[in-house]
Amino acid sequence: MTTPTINNHSVKRVLGIFAHPDDPEFFAGATFARWAAEGAHISFILATSGDKGSSDPDMTSERLIEIREDEERKAAYALGVQEVIFMRYPDGELQPTLDLRRDLTRMIRIKKPDVVVTCDPTVFWFGTTGINHPDHRAIGEAVLDAVYPTARDRLNFLELERDEGLTVHKTRYVYLAGAKEPTVKVDVTDYIEKKIGALHHHVSQIPDMEAMAKRVRERLLDTSAPEDAPRYVEQFRVITLG
């Protein structure tokens, strides 16, 4: 097993921060599977537990939290992720508040990731057929604010150092998933089935697993690759911090 590298820098710790259970798998599941296979330690942080994501008239938010957290743990572990943390902010109500920024800064200082993966907060819609969930935009904005400058500079939320002993941390790379203008393609040809397998655990959210798998393969197909040698990629806008 080899440790993954980015621009010749070793990547040992990866932190995926998203809004809902199933977001890590849909946005970047194959990339996480590849990095895990290459030896990176990966943790997921979910800001909400997806407590609004059901059309079942008999479902309650309390029951849905239990279901979706269980689904996410199983999906994450199927990718090789070591840890899943739920912050349990209310689903559908996420805002890039100072409270959320403080909570994320705390986790960044605890986990000290080389890479943070989150959503592109600038994406409001997808072409002419889809609107991006406001929670996705909110978590992306909050994560960027937590990475820079908050987690880096000790006088931000000084109580984290004073009361909790959490020293500053400089994240080297931020990967924005679902980006409007991606700059990097990650070859996930060998890991696309891991992504699909992980998504199979989200039974409460995916009514037709075969249709889901078909969509995933179509969306990840690299159209620049030769037809006789299909290649699958996940794309990101990557920010490199000094």
C-alpha positions in Angstrom: 0.0 0.0 0.0 1.4 3.4 -1.0 0.4 6.8 0.4 -1.3 9.0 -2.2 0.5 12.1 -3.3 -0.6 15.5 -4.7 2.1 17.5 -6.5 4.7 15.2 -4.9 3.4 16.0 -1.4 2.3 13.0 0.7 -1.4 13.0 1.6 -1.9 11.1 4.9 -5.1 12.6 6.3 -8.2 13.5 4.4 -11.3 15.2 5.8 -14.6 15.1 3.8 -17.1 17.7 5.0 -20.6 17.6 3.6 -24.2 18.6 4.4 -26.0 15.3 4.3 -25.6 11.5 4.5 -25.0 10.2 0.9 -23.3 13.5 -0.2 -19.8 12.1 0.2 -20.6 9.1 -1.9 -22.4 11.0 -4.6 -20.0 13.9 -4.8 -16.6 12.1 -4.4 -17.1 8.4 -3.4 -14.8 6.9 -5.9 -12.0 9.4 -5.1 -12.3 8.6 -1.4 -12.2 4.9 -2.2 -9.0 5.4 -4.2 -7.3 7.4 -1.5 -8.3 4.9 1.2 -6.9 2.1 -0.9 -3.7 4.0 -1.3 -3.3 4.4 2.5 -4.9 7.7 3.5 -6.7 8.0 6.7 -10.2 9.5 5.9 -12.8 11.0 8.1 -16.2 12.3 7.2 -18.1 15.1 8.9 -21.8 15.4 8.1 -23.3 18.8 9.2 -26.8 17.3 9.2 -28.3 13.8 9.4 -30.7 14.4 6.6 -33.7 14.5 8.8 -36.0 16.1 6.2 -35.2 13.7 3.3 -38.3 11.5 3.1 -41.7 11.6 1.4 -43.1 8.8 3.6 -46.1 10.2 5.4 -45.4 8.0 8.4 -41.7 8.9 8.7 -40.5 11.1 11.6 -37.3 13.2 11.7 -36.1 11.3 14.7 -36.5 7.9 13.0 -35.0 9.2 9.8 -31.9 10.4 11.6 -31.3 6.9 12.9 -31.9 5.4 9.4 -29.7 7.8 7.5 -26.8 7.8 10.0 -26.7 4.0 9.8 -26.8 4.1 6.0 -24.0 6.6 5.9 -21.7 4.6 8.3 -22.2 1.5 6.2 -21.5 3.5 3.0 -18.4 5.2 4.3 -16.9 2.0 5.7 -17.5 0.3 2.3 -15.3 3.0 0.8 -12.6 2.4 3.4 -13.3 5.5 5.5 -12.3 5.1 9.1 -14.6 7.6 10.9 -17.9 9.3 10.4 -19.0 12.3 12.6 -22.5 13.8 12.6 -22.9 17.4 13.8 -26.7 17.1 13.7 -27.6 20.6 12.5 -31.2 20.7 11.2 -31.5 19.5 7.6 -32.6 22.1 5.1 -31.7 24.9 7.5 -27.9 25.0 7.2 -26.4 28.5 7.1 -22.7 29.5 7.1 -22.9 31.0 10.6 -20.1 31.7 13.0 -21.3 28.8 15.1 -20.9 26.4 12.2 -17.6 27.9 11.3 -16.4 27.5 14.9 -17.5 23.8 15.0 -15.8 23.1 11.7 -12.6 25.0 12.8 -12.6 22.8 15.9 -12.7 19.6 13.8 -10.1 20.8 11.4 -7.7 21.6 14.3 -8.5 18.2 15.8 -8.1 16.1 12.6 -5.3 18.2 11.0 -6.1 17.2 7.4 -3.7 17.5 4.5 -6.8 17.6 2.2 -10.3 18.9 2.8 -13.1 17.9 0.4 -16.4 19.8 0.3 -18.9 21.3 -2.1 -18.4 24.2 -4.4 -20.5 27.0 -2.7 -20.8 29.0 -6.0 -23.0 26.5 -7.7 -26.7 27.5 -7.6 -28.0 25.3 -10.4 -27.1 22.5 -12.8 -27.7 23.5 -16.4 -31.4 24.0 -17.0 -32.6 20.9 -15.1 -31.5 21.1 -11.5 -31.1 23.5 -8.5 -28.3 22.9 -6.0 -29.5 22.2 -2.5 -29.0 25.3 -0.3 -27.3 23.1 2.4 -24.6 22.2 -0.2 -23.8 25.8 -0.8 -23.9 26.6 2.9 -21.5 23.9 3.9 -19.1 24.8 1.1 -18.9 28.4 2.2 -18.6 27.5 5.9 -15.8 25.0 5.2 -13.8 27.5 3.1 -14.1 30.1 5.8 -13.0 27.6 8.5 -10.0 26.4 6.4 -8.8 29.9 5.7 -8.2 31.9 7.7 -9.9 30.6 10.8 -8.3 27.3 11.5 -4.9 28.8 10.6 -4.8 31.8 12.8 -4.8 31.3 16.6 -6.6 34.5 17.5 -9.7 33.3 15.7 -12.0 31.6 18.3 -9.2 31.9 20.8 -11.2 29.8 23.2 -10.5 26.7 21.1 -6.8 27.1 22.1 -7.4 28.4 25.6 -10.1 26.0 26.7 -9.6 23.0 24.5 -5.9 23.0 23.8 -6.5 23.0 20.0 -3.5 24.5 18.1 -3.8 26.0 14.6 -3.7 24.0 11.5 -2.9 24.9 7.8 -4.7 22.6 5.3 -2.7 22.3 2.1 -5.4 21.4 -0.4 -9.1 22.0 -0.7 -11.0 19.9 -3.3 -14.3 21.4 -4.3 -16.7 18.7 -5.6 -19.5 19.4 -8.0 -17.5 22.4 -9.2 -18.7 24.7 -11.9 -15.2 25.1 -13.2 -13.2 21.9 -12.3 -9.4 22.0 -12.7 -8.5 18.4 -11.8 -9.6 15.0 -12.9 -9.1 12.0 -10.6 -8.9 8.7 -12.5 -11.4 6.4 -10.6 -11.7 3.7 -13.2 -10.7 1.1 -10.7 -13.0 2.5 -8.0 -16.3 3.4 -9.7 -17.9 0.1 -8.6 -16.9 0.8 -5.0 -18.7 4.1 -5.3 -21.8 2.4 -6.6 -21.6 -0.3 -4.0 -21.4 2.4 -1.2 -24.4 4.2 -2.7 -26.4 0.9 -2.5 -26.5 1.4 1.3 -28.6 4.6 0.9 -31.8 2.6 0.6 -34.0 5.4 2.0 -32.8 7.8 -0.7 -32.4 5.8 -3.8 -35.6 4.0 -5.0 -34.0 2.5 -8.2 -30.5 1.2 -7.7 -30.0 0.1 -11.3 -31.0 3.6 -12.6 -28.6 5.1 -10.1 -25.7 3.0 -11.2 -26.4 3.8 -14.8 -26.4 7.5 -14.1 -23.2 7.3 -12.1 -21.4 5.5 -15.0 -22.7 8.0 -17.5 -21.7 11.0 -15.5 -18.2 9.8 -14.6 -17.3 8.6 -18.1 -14.4 10.5 -19.4 -15.4 11.5 -22.9 -11.8 12.3 -23.8 -10.7 8.7 -23.3 -10.7 6.2 -26.3 -13.9 4.3 -26.7 -12.1 1.0 -26.6 -10.5 1.9 -23.2 -13.2 3.6 -21.2 -12.0 5.8 -18.3 -14.0 7.1 -15.3 -13.1 10.3 -13.5 -14.3 12.5 -10.7 -13.6 16.2 -11.2 -12.8 18.9 -8.7 -11.7 22.5 -8.5 -8.5 22.2 -6.4 -7.2 25.1 -4.3 -3.6 24.8 -3.1 -2.7 26.9 -0.1 0.8 27.9 0.7 
